[in-house]
C-alpha cells in the first residue's frame, strides 16, 4: 500500500514540477549592451524594470556602476552578474538610453517564483516516511529576506515504526538597508519516539521532546557590495531536551538545557550562470557552552567548510568540490557532535551509522549537461569521510562511496533543483537512491 501511495504522490509531484519548470523564453545576460555607443559620458540616472516584487533598493546595492560617474561597460556587466547571483531572476538585461542629453541606464529583469507552499511527502533512503507541508518565501517583502515554515510527521520503517513530529521556523535577513548588518533567527520544536543507542549498543526506548531557538547577527566587511564577500557573525542558541523512558535506560544520554554562543566568518563569491555555478565559498565557526553561561553542559566545537565551483569545458559542465572539518571535545545531552552517512553527507551509507567528535569529509561531483535539454545535467560523484573519537584518530581510515545522478534546473523557482542520486555501497553491496529538491552543496 505504501509503495503504491508513494508512486502516486511521486507522479503528482513530478507533474507539478513539470508545470513550474516549463521552458523559459528569457535569455540570460549577454556582453552586448543595447545603446553602448552612448557610453562615452556620465550616467545621469539608473532605473529598473520588470521587478514587480523585488524592491529597487535590493537591486541598487548590487550595482558597480553608479549615477554621476563615467559610464563603464565592464561595471554595467558586473552589475548584471551581481543581480543574477541573487538567484531571484530568470534573466537580467541592461540598456543605455540617451534622451535630451540625459543618459539613462536601465536594468530589465524577469523574476522567478518566490512564494512556494509545498505539500511534503517523501521517503528517505533509510525508509522513513515524511508527511507534512512547507511554506517557503525566498524574497519576503521583496527585500531578499528568506522565510521558511515547516511542519511534518515522520515515521520509520515505511510508516510502521517509530513516529514523531517536527515543526520549525527560519527567518534570514542577509543585509538590512543602509547598513552593513544582517541577522538570522530559527526555532524548532520536536516530539518523537526514539531509540537510544550508541556504537551498536541499544539502551532503551524513549519519547524525546526538544525545543530550540537561535539568533545570529552578522556584519559585512568594509568595501563589500550587496550580499557577496567577507562577513562576520556572532550569536547564541538555547535548547531544552527531555526524555520520557518507555523501556530500558537512558545510557550515556541526559536531558537538560544547552546554552551556547557562536562566532565565525564566511567569504562568499559564488556566481550564478544559466545552468551552473562558479566561484568559491569558505568559512568557519567556533561554538562554546559552559555552566558559567547557564548551560548544563560544557564543550567547545570548531567547524570549517570550503566549497569550489570550477567551470569546465562548455557552458553546462563544471566540477564541484567540498571539504569539511569538525573538531570538538564533547557534545550536549551525552551525544556525539558528528555523524556520517545519508544523502547530505556521505551517500550510499545509512544515516548516522557512525558517530564521533571529529569529522572529516570530502565530496566531489563532475556535472555535464545535455545539449538539447540544457536544464538537465548528468553527474558522477564520490564521497569520502569518517568520524572519530578523540583518542582514535586515523586519517588514513576513510569510508568511500561513489555513484551517478541527474540534476534538473527548475528555472521558474528560486533555489530549487530536482536531485536524483544513486550511490553504490561496496560494503553492503547495494544501491541506494536519493531524491530531493535541493543540491548536495
N, C-alpha and C positions, 0 to 999 in steps of 0.2 A: 504493500500500500504506500509506504513512504517513498519507494523508488518511483512509482507512478506519479505521485504528487510532486516529487522533485522535478520529474521531466516536464510536467505541465507548467510548473512555475518557471522553469528554465526557458521554455518556449515563450511564455508571456514576457519575461524579462528581455529576451533577445529581440522579440517583436518591438518592444518599447525602444530599445537601443537602436534598432534599425531606423525607426522613425526619427529619433533625435539626431542620429549621425548621418542623416541624408546628405547628399552631395552638396558641397559648398561651392558657390559660384564666385566667391571673392578670392582674389589673389593676394598673397602677402606682399610686403613692401619690396619694391624693386629700387635699383640705384637711380633710375631716371626720375627726375622731379619735374612735372609739368611747370612751365614758366621759369625754368632755371636760368634762362637768358637774362632775367631781371636781377639775378643775384650779383649785382655789382654796386650795391648801396646798402644802407642800413635797413634793418627790419623795423617797420613802423608799428605793426600790430600783429598779434598772434591770436587765432581763434580756433575753435574745434567744432566739428560737425559729426552727426551720427551717434553721439553719446546721449541716449535717451535716459540712462540711469546714472552712469558714472559722472561724478562732479568734475567740472573743469579744473579745480584745484588739484585733484588727484593726478590728472594728466600733466598739468603745467609743471609740477615739481620733478617730473622725469625728464624734462627737456634740457638740452645743452645749448641750443640757440635761444638767445634772449632778445626781447624788444630793445631798440635803441642801440644795438650793436651791429657791426657789419655782417652781412649775410654770408654764411659759410655752409656750403653744401654738405661737407662731411659732418658738421654739427647737426644739420637737419636730419640726415640719415641716421646718426647716432640716436637722435630723439625718437625716430621711428622704431628702432630696435628696442629702446628702453620701454616704449609703450607696449610692444609685443611681449616683452619679458614679464609684464604684469599678469599675463595669462587671461586677461579679460576680453580680448578682442580676436575675432577671426581674421581680421585684416586691418592694416593701418597704411594710409597713403598720405603724402604731403603734396601741397601745390603752392606755387607762388603766383600772386595776382597783383598786377600793378594798375591802380585806379587813381587818376588825378594826382599822379606823382606820389602816391602813398603805396608802399609795398606791404602787402598782406601775406602772412604765412598761415595757411590753413591745414590742420591735420584732420583727415576724414577717417573715421573708424567704423567698424561693424562689430557690434557687441555680441558676445556669446550669451547663453542662458545661465543666469547666476543663481536663481532660486530653484531648488530641486527637492521636492518631497518624495522620498523613495521608500516604497514598501520593501522590507528586508526579509528575504528568505534564502538561506544558504546552508550548505553542508560543508564543514571543514574537512580537511584530509584525515582528521582523527575521528570522523564520524559524529561530530557534534552538530545538531540542528540548531539554527538561529532564526527566530521569527520575531519580527517587530517592524519598526519604522524609524526613518531618519529624516530630519529636516536640515538641509544644508543650504546656506546662503553665503556665497563666496564674495559678494560685493554688497554687503549690508549697508543700507542707506546711501549707496552709491559712493562710498568712501573707502573701498577696498577692505573694510572690516570683514572678518570671517566669523560666522555664527554656525554652530553645529549642535543639534539636539538629537540624541539617540535614545531609544528605548526598545529593548528586545528581551525575549525569553530564550534561554539556552538550555539544551538538553542533550546529554551524552548518549552514545550507543544508538544513534539514529532515532532519537525520540523515546527510547525505552529506559534510559539510565538516569543519572543524577540531573536535577533540573535547577535552574536559577534565573534571576532577573538582574539586568544591568541597565542603569539609567545614567546618562551623562549630558553635560552642557559644557561647551567650549566657546570662548569668545576671544578673538585676537584682533588687536589694533596694530598694524605694522608701524604706523607713524602718525602721530597727531599733527594736524595742520599747524604750520607756523612754528614748529618746534622740532627738536631732534629726538623726541621721546616716543616710545610705543609701549604697549603692555599686552599681557595675555592673562586670562582667568580660566579656570577649569574646576568643575565639580562633578563627582561621581558617587553614585550610590549602588551598592551591590548586595544581593542576598541570594545565596545559593547553597546547595548541598555539595559537600566536597569530601574527598578522601585525603587524609593526612598521611603522607608518605615521603620518604627521603632515601635516596640511594637504594631503591628497591625494597625497602622495609616499610610495610604498611602498619600504621599505628592506630588509626581509628576513623570513624565516620563522624562528620560534624555539620552543623548549619553555620555557615560563615556570614557575618554581617559586617560590611565595610562602608565607611563614608570618608570621602577625601575631598579636600579643597586646596587649590594652589593659586598663587598670584606671582607674576613676574613683571618687572619694569625694565625696559630696555632703552638704551641711548645710542644713537648713531654717531659715529666719529665725525669730527670736523672735516668738511670738504666732501662728504658723501652726498650723492643725489638720490632722491626718491628712496626706494627700498632695496638698494644694492650697495655692497661694500662692507665695511667693518662696523660691527655693533657690539656693545657690551650689555650684559643683563645681570640682574640680581633679583632674588625673590625668596619666597618661603612657601611651605606646604604643611598641612596637618592631616593626619589620617587616624581614624579611630576604628579598631577592629575588635570584634567579639566572636568567640567560639561557643557554640552550644553543642556539647557532645551527644551524639546519638548512640554510639557504641565505641568501645576501646578507650584509648587515651590520647592526649594531645602530643605526646612525644616531645620533640625539641621545640615545638611551636608554642607561642604565647600570645594572648591578646594584649591590648593596651593602646596607648596613644603615641604616635610617632610625629614629632615636630622637627622639621629640618629646614635649613637655609641653603640657598644655592647661588652661585655666581659663575659667570663664564663669558665667553665671547664667541662670535661667529663671523665668518667672512663669506659672503655670497656674491658670486659673479657668474651666474648661470643664465645663458641666453636661450630664448625660445626661437626655434625655427619652425617651419610648417609641420614637420613630422618627426623632429628630433630636438635634443638639447645639446648645447656645447658650453664649455666653461668648467668651473670648479666651485666647490663648497668645502670649507673645513671649519672646525670649531672644537671647543672643549668646555667642560664644566666641572666644578667640584661641589659636592653635596655633603653637608656636615650636620650631624644631630648629636645632642648632648643633654644629659639630665639637667645641666645648668640652664638650658633653654626651655625647660618644661617638658622634655621628651622622656618617655620611659625607656628609650634605647640610646646607645652611644655608638656612632660609627662614622666613617669617612669614606667617600666614594669619588673616584676620578674617572670621567668618561671623555674619550677623544674620538672624533669622527672626521673622515676626509672622503670626498667624492670627486671623481673626474668624469666629464662627459667629452669624449675625444672624437671629433669628426673624422670620418674615414672617407673612402672614395665614394663619390656620388652624394646627392642631397639627402638620402634617406639612410645612410649607413654610418654607424658610429660604434665606439667601444666605451662601455660604462664600467667604471671600477669603483669599488667602495672598500674602505678599510675602517675597522672599528677596534678600539682597545678599551677595556674596562678594568679598573683596579679598585678593590675595596677590602677592608679588614673584616667586616661583617655586615649583616643586614637586619632590619627590624623584623619583629614578630617571629624570630627564630628561623626565618627563611634564609635563602642564599640570594645574593644580589643579581645573579645572571642565570639564565637557562638558554639552551640552544636546541634548535630544531624548529620545524614549521615553515610555512610559506613566506614569512617575512625575514627569517634569519638564515636557516640552512635547509633548503628544500630537499625533500627525499627522506628526511628524518622526522619522526613524530615529535610534536611539540613537547618541550620540557623533558626530553629523555634524560638529559644530563644537566646538572646544576652545579654552580660554583661561585666563588667570589672574585675570579679573574676570568676575563673574556678576551679571546682573540677571534677576529672574523675577517674574511676576505671574500668579496663577491665580485665576479666579473661576468659581463654579458657582451656578446657580439651581436649586433642587430643590423638587419638589412631589409630594405623594402621591396615590394613587388611593383614593377614599373607601371603596369596598367592599373593598379589599385594602391596608390601611394599611402592611403590611410592604414593599410595593413603592413605589418613587418613581421618577419620570422626572426628567431634568435636561437643561439646556443649559449649555455651558461655553465658556470662552475661555482660552487660554494665550498669554502674551506674554513674550518673553525673548530674551536673547542672551548671548554670551560674547565677551570682548575680550582682546587682548594689551595689555600695559601702555602701549604707545605708540600704540594705535589705538582709543581710546575715543570712541564716538559714541552717546550715549544715545537719539538720535532714530532710530537704526537698530536695529529690533527685528523679531523673527520672530513672526508671529501665526498661530495655528491655532485652530479652533473645531469644535464638534461637539455631539452629543447622546448620552444614555446612560440606563441603568437601574441602580437600586440595590435589592438585596433584603436586608432585615434578617433575619439568622438569629438568632432570639430566644433559642434554647436554647444558643447558643455565645457565649463571651466574645470580644469584639473581632473579630468576623467578619461581613463583609458581602460578598455577591456583587456584583462590579462589572463592568458591561459598558459600555464607551465606544466610540464610533465617531467618529473625527476626520477632518476634511477638510484635505488639503494642497493649497492653491491653486497652489503652485509645481510639484509633480509631477502635479497634477490626479488625485488618487486618494484613496480612503477607506481608513483603517487602523483595524482593530478591536483592542480591548484587553480581556482578561478576567482577573480576579484575584479573590482573596478578601480584599483589603484596600482601604481607602478611599484616595483620592488624597492627602488631608491631613486 
